[in-house]
Amino acid sequence: MSESDYKCPLCGFTFDPTGLACHSSCPMSKGCNLVCCPNCGYQIPDENRMGLSGALKRALEARKAKREETSA
């Protein structure tokens, strides 16, 4: 599993969102910050496209991982 892979919180399916096309019938299809699971259709926020909130979440996760490494 690479860093760009997503794991669907609903069905547990792991997938790479690169190249997934949005549904053209969706009015938000351009500039949407959601990734749809190709297995079940569940929509997951794409943290890489979410600006400040995504950057903050990634920074907090990196800090948590660093703390876990030093305590192990």
N, C-alpha and C positions, 0 to 999 in steps of 0.2 A: 504494500500500500504506500503510495507516494503522498507527499504533502498536499498535492492538488486533488487527491481523491476525497470524496465525500462519503459518509456512511449515513444512510437514511435513518432518522430516529424512529420512523414508523415501522418499516419492514426489515431494517438491518442490512439492506442491499448496499454494497460498496461499489461506487462508480466514479469515473473521471468526467467532470462536467464540461471539459473542453470539447467544443464542437457540438454540444447539445443545442438544438434549435428551439426557440420559444414557439409556442402555439401562435400562429399568425392571426387567429381569430381573437386573441386576447387584446383588449384595448391598451394594455400596458406593455405590449411586446417590445417596444423600443425603449431602451434605457431601464428596463426592469431589473431589480436587484434580487430576483428569485431564481433558484435552480429547481427544476422539477425532477424528481426521482423517475428514471426511465422504467422502473419496475412497478411502482404503485401510483405514481403521479403526485405524491406528496411534495409540497413546495417548501424549500429550505432557503433561508436568506443567504445570499452569496456575500460572505464577509470581505472578499477581495474587492468588491465593487461598492462597499458601503461607507466609504469615506472615513470620517472621524470615529464613528462608533465601531467600525470594523478594526481600525488601527488600534483603538483602545483595547478591544477584546484580545487582539493578537499580542499586544504588549503585556497584558496581564497574564495570558497563558504562558508566554515566554518566561516571565518572572517566576511563575509558579513552577515551571519545569526546571528552572535554574536552582530554585530552592530545594526541590526534590533531589536533584543531583548532588547537591552539597551535603544533604542530610543522610544520603545513602551510603 
